[in-house]
Each structure stands twice: as C-alpha cells, then as structure tokens.
Amino acid sequence: MNSAMRGALAVVVAAALVSGARAVDAKDLVGTWVVEKGEPPKGTEMELTKDGKFTMTADDNGKKVSHKGTYKLTGDKLELTGTDPGGKEHTETVTVKELSKDKLVLTVKDNKEVELKKK
C-alpha cells in the first residue's frame, strides 16, 4: 500500500472514530422486535420489512393499535416516518446503539434507550 493510500485510509478511520458513527446493515434490522425496556411500553412490537416499511403494534387499554410507515437507515441513524392518528406525517430519527442477532438497542429523544428483543 503506498503512502497516499495509507494516508487516505487513516483519515477515513480517524473520521469514523471521532464521529462515533458506525454503519449498520439494514438486513440485520429486518424482522419483528419486541420492546423489553424503555418507551414505548414493554411488549410493543415493531416489524421492519426488507422493503423499508414498518408496523408498530401496541396494547392501548386492551385494544391492539397499529401504526405503519417507512424507515430509512443511514449509517447508525434510523429514520422512521409515519402518520399520526390525526393524519399528520411525523418523522423521528433514532440511533442504533447496539444490534445483534437477537438484541436491538436504540437511543431516542433525550438520550433515553429502548431495548428490544427479536421475536
């Protein structure tokens, strides 16, 4: 490897370390995840499909309520766009802090964490 190539590689590695961002593979997110800790309440399900769509299903006083939308992953940022019950479009961006075969940890507003388990 020549010195120019080593220099360019060092800059890329340093930028990644400084930013703290890491790439997350979108295919690893696909599936149904169940909230274990944090908000939304425990038991809420979030299904992410390979075509960039999501469905969140929660229990609201004994009644199942679902919200649908789309998602986009850029680096470790997961952008979820859906429509609220009033018909207004809403987008929220969360950070994928940890992702394994059976565990997903998201950092949401106010640096709070949501821990999910693969169903």
PASETOR-865558 format. One record per residue: residue in three letters; z, y, x of N, C-alpha, C in turn. Coordinates in pm, whole numbers, padded with zeros to 5 digits, always signed. Example, Ala and Ser with C-alpha at 12.3 -4.5 7.8 and 13.67 -1.06 7.14 Angstrom:
BEGIN
ALA+00780-00569+01319+00780-00450+01230+00780-00330+01320;SER+00708-00225+01285+00714-00106+01367+00787+00003+01290;
***
This chain:
BEGIN
MET+00000-00117+00086+00000+00000+00000+00000+00123+00091;ASN-00092+00216+00067-00099+00334+00151+00010+00434+00114;SER+00029+00535+00200+00140+00629+00179+00121+00713+00053;ALA-00002+00747+00015-00026+00825-00107+00015+00743-00229;MET-00019+00614-00227+00015+00526-00339+00167+00508-00347;ARG+00233+00491-00232+00380+00477-00231+00444+00604-00284;GLY+00390+00720-00245+00445+00848-00291+00432+00863-00442;ALA+00315+00828-00495+00293+00838-00639+00386+00743-00714;LEU+00403+00622-00663+00491+00525-00725+00636+00574-00723;ALA+00677+00633-00612+00814+00686-00602+00839+00796-00704;VAL+00740+00882-00728+00754+00990-00826+00769+00931-00966;VAL+00689+00832-00999+00696+00770-01131+00832+00703-01152;VAL+00878+00629-01053+01008+00561-01063+01121+00663-01075;ALA+01116+00768-00994+01221+00870-00999+01222+00940-01134;ALA+01106+00971-01188+01099+01037-01319+01159+00947-01427;ALA+01131+00820-01422+01186+00727-01521+01338+00718-01509;LEU+01389+00715-01387+01533+00707-01367+01603+00834-01413;VAL+01544+00949-01383+01604+01076-01420+01603+01094-01572;SER+01494+01059-01636+01484+01079-01780+01569+00980-01857;GLY+01595+00864-01798+01673+00762-01866+01592+00686-01970;ALA+01471+00729-01996+01386+00663-02096+01331+00534-02039;ARG+01321+00436-02126+01260+00312-02084+01169+00266-02198;ALA+01066+00200-02160+00972+00154-02261+01030+00034-02334;VAL+01008+00031-02462+01050-00080-02545+00922-00141-02601;ASP+00913-00272-02600+00795-00340-02652+00806-00349-02804;ALA+00711-00288-02874+00715-00283-03021+00721-00422-03083;LYS+00657-00520-03021+00657-00654-03081+00798-00715-03083;ASP+00887-00668-02992+01024-00718-02991+01106-00662-03108;LEU+01059-00552-03168+01129-00493-03281+01094-00561-03414;VAL+00979-00628-03417+00930-00687-03542+01026-00794-03592;GLY+01057-00785-03720+01146-00882-03783+01243-00812-03875;THR+01340-00888-03925+01442-00832-04014+01573-00822-03938;TRP+01630-00703-03939+01754-00672-03870+01860-00637-03974;VAL+01984-00682-03950+02095-00658-04042+02201-00574-03971;VAL+02244-00466-04035+02346-00378-03977+02478-00454-03967;GLU+02535-00453-03846+02665-00514-03820+02774-00408-03805;LYS+02740-00294-03742+02836-00186-03718+02764-00053-03731;GLY+02837+00047-03784+02782+00181-03796+02730+00210-03935;GLU+02657+00319-03948+02597+00361-04074+02447+00353-04062;PRO+02374+00300-04158+02412+00264-04294+02512+00149-04296;PRO+02570+00121-04414+02677+00022-04424+02637-00118-04376;LYS+02739-00191-04332+02720-00329-04288+02648-00408-04398;GLY+02552-00491-04356+02476-00571-04450+02342-00511-04488;THR+02323-00382-04460+02193-00319-04488+02088-00386-04402;GLU+01973-00417-04460+01865-00483-04387+01751-00386-04358;MET+01694-00398-04238+01578-00319-04200+01471-00416-04150;GLU+01360-00423-04223+01250-00508-04182+01142-00421-04119;LEU+01102-00457-03998+00995-00388-03926+00879-00485-03913;THR+00762-00443-03959+00645-00531-03955+00555-00493-03838;LYS+00468-00585-03799+00381-00560-03684+00278-00452-03710;ASP+00254-00419-03838+00156-00314-03869+00218-00175-03883;GLY+00343-00159-03833+00405-00027-03828+00471+00017-03958;LYS+00508-00077-04043+00575-00043-04168+00719-00093-04164;PHE+00806-00026-04242+00944-00072-04251+00991-00070-04395;THR+01090-00154-04423+01160-00155-04550+01308-00165-04519;MET+01386-00072-04575+01532-00078-04563+01586-00115-04700;THR+01674-00214-04704+01733-00259-04829+01884-00256-04816;ALA+01948-00186-04910+02094-00172-04907+02151-00203-05045;ASP+02280-00229-05047+02351-00253-05172+02414-00121-05214;ASP+02377-00072-05333+02433+00052-05386+02509+00019-05514;ASN+02640-00004-05498+02725-00040-05612+02673-00163-05687;GLY+02638-00267-05611+02594-00392-05671+02446-00398-05701;LYS+02375-00290-05678+02231-00286-05706+02155-00273-05573;LYS+02053-00358-05556+01971-00352-05434+01877-00231-05442;VAL+01881-00148-05338+01796-00030-05331+01713-00041-05205;SER+01581-00020-05217+01491-00030-05101+01418+00101-05077;HIS+01397+00131-04950+01319+00247-04907+01212+00194-04813;LYS+01090+00240-04832+00979+00195-04749+00921+00313-04673;GLY+00854+00281-04563+00790+00386-04486+00716+00326-04368;THR+00693+00412-04270+00623+00369-04149+00711+00400-04029;TYR+00681+00332-03919+00752+00361-03795+00654+00369-03680;LYS+00697+00442-03577+00617+00456-03456+00713+00452-03338;LEU+00678+00376-03238+00760+00363-03118+00691+00431-03001;THR+00761+00523-02937+00710+00591-02818+00819+00581-02712;GLY+00796+00501-02608+00899+00479-02506+01017+00410-02571;ASP+01134+00476-02569+01252+00420-02635+01287+00495-02763;LYS+01196+00579-02810+01217+00658-02933+01147+00590-03051;LEU+01223+00563-03156+01173+00500-03276+01173+00606-03386;GLU+01053+00641-03433+01037+00743-03537+01011+00673-03669;LEU+01101+00696-03766+01091+00635-03898+01056+00744-03999;THR+00949+00724-04074+00905+00822-04174+00899+00753-04309;GLY+00970+00810-04405+00973+00755-04540+00985+00865-04642;THR+00995+00827-04767+01008+00923-04877+01144+00905-04941;ASP+01216+01017-04960+01347+01008-05024+01329+00988-05175;PRO+01438+00959-05248+01425+00934-05392+01360+01049-05470;GLY+01369+01171-05417+01309+01287-05482+01161+01304-05452;GLY+01106+01215-05366+00964+01221-05334+00930+01303-05211;LYS+01031+01356-05143+01008+01438-05023+01001+01348-04900;GLU+00900+01371-04816+00886+01293-04692+00993+01335-04592;HIS+01048+01237-04524+01156+01260-04428+01129+01176-04304;THR+01145+01236-04186+01128+01164-04060+01256+01173-03980;GLU+01297+01060-03926+01415+01056-03838+01377+00980-03711;THR+01417+01036-03598+01391+00972-03469+01523+00923-03412;VAL+01526+00796-03375+01644+00734-03316+01606+00677-03179;THR+01704+00652-03096+01680+00597-02963+01720+00450-02960;VAL+01631+00367-02906+01662+00226-02887+01743+00216-02759;LYS+01874+00193-02775+01963+00185-02659+01962+00046-02598;GLU+01954-00055-02685+01957-00194-02637+01872-00279-02731;LEU+01796-00370-02672+01714-00461-02752+01706-00594-02682;SER+01750-00698-02752+01736-00835-02702+01676-00918-02814;LYS+01667-01046-02792+01609-01136-02890+01682-01129-03025;ASP+01814-01107-03022+01892-01110-03145+01982-00989-03168;LYS+01971-00885-03084+02056-00768-03100+01976-00640-03076;LEU+02001-00540-03163+01937-00410-03153+02045-00304-03169;VAL+02054-00213-03072+02149-00103-03081+02069+00027-03079;LEU+02091+00108-03184+02022+00235-03197+02122+00349-03182;THR+02080+00457-03117+02160+00578-03111+02098+00675-03211;VAL+02179+00721-03306+02131+00808-03413+02194+00946-03399;LYS+02191+01023-03506+02247+01159-03504+02386+01162-03443;ASP+02417+01272-03376+02549+01295-03316+02591+01184-03220;ASN+02494+01120-03155+02517+01012-03059+02597+00895-03115;LYS+02590+00874-03245+02656+00759-03306+02564+00638-03291;GLU+02624+00521-03283+02547+00399-03263+02547+00312-03387;VAL+02436+00243-03406+02421+00144-03513+02384+00014-03444;GLU+02461-00090-03470+02435-00221-03410+02381-00314-03518;LEU+02266-00377-03487+02201-00467-03582+02183-00603-03518;LYS+02180-00704-03604+02160-00842-03559+02034-00895-03625;LYS+01955-00971-03550+01832-01029-03603+01866-01135-03706;LYS+01797-01130-03820+01822-01226-03928+01747-01354-03902;
***
